[in-house]
């Protein structure tokens, strides 16, 4: 089983490398054609066709474990990228007014399609220095309290809230627990359930455990095609159930953590298609896809009275805990 898993991972990496190589060649040829080398246009068309065929094949055959790897891809767009490319005039707020500022969560106000909104999301960081500063996207309790501070302001000024979920989970360190990690997560979940303003949450990468759910209680829950959302990581599940992390691919399938599975289960409302090959290969196209989806979802809620919206939001999550015995 270990050998089979390793081979599958290597295949995924090889295909992704080939797609990135093709993307680079396509970009280079496009520039050459723009500069006047019209004779290379046939080569460009052929490469584009090859890229589309390979990317479609990859997407159709992708397993849950391969989607886990793609959701964690180091070049995948982060919250800060979506803020810069979907919203305008973003002003970030810092600190929870109790302990400090947690850089694992970005929170503030911006404009979306000319209208004022609140934006909150997990941020993992890019290079080593930034990843350490942002604690690899794993928030401390002060991060969630900062988020709640912005949520309360959004409710007060009747501004819609957009959240972006991308975290392995809340930080489980001693300091975080001493400062009330579980309480902060629970309070955030409870608050979002009754906030009198529109809320749209989007899982853009990893949606891990309560650390993700603390920003995920929304009227509409969107999920990118290659993102994941789960109560536990496949590795953690495999270690507990199978006593071996080598069984992570099996756990990934059984956990039903992909966008497709979660849409069927009613946990999310909309799967946002990613560009061929994944969001990391064509980020500009991904920004356009998501912006269009967010715009549509916000428009759909315009005529719903706020009290009715809150009622529907609560009923949505109550239903997730229902089951039938046969």
Number of C-alpha atoms within 10 A of each C-alpha: 8 10 9 8 16 12 12 16 15 11 13 20 15 12 15 19 12 15 22 17 12 16 18 13 15 19 11 12 20 18 12 16 14 10 9 9 12 12 10 13 15 10 13 19 14 11 17 15 12 13 21 14 12 16 19 13 13 19 16 8 9 14 16 25 23 21 23 22 18 25 27 18 14 14 13 19 20 21 24 16 15 20 21 12 14 17 20 16 13 18 13 14 15 19 17 19 11 9 12 15 18 24 26 28 29 24 28 22 23 21 17 21 12 10 11 20 21 26 30 27 29 34 26 26 21 16 9 10 10 15 17 15 14 21 20 21 27 25 27 29 26 25 28 29 25 24 28 24 19 23 28 17 14 23 16 12 12 15 22 20 23 25 25 29 31 30 29 25 24 26 20 13 10 9 12 16 15 10 14 14 25 18 13 21 24 16 16 22 19 14 16 23 21 16 22 22 23 24 28 21 25 27 31 30 31 26 30 22 17 20 29 27 22 23 29 27 25 30 25 21 20 27 28 24 23 29 29 31 30 21 16 19 23 25 18 15 21 20 16 11 11 15 11 13 18 18 19 20 20 18 24 25 15 12 17 17 25 25 26 19 16 19 16 11 12 13 17 23 16 20 21 22 16 21 18 21 23 25 26 21 20 17 19 15 15 23 21 14 16 21 18 13 17 21 12 11 18 16 10 10 15 10 8 11 11 15 13 11 21 22 13 15 21 18 12 18 16 10 11 11 7 7 7 4 3 3
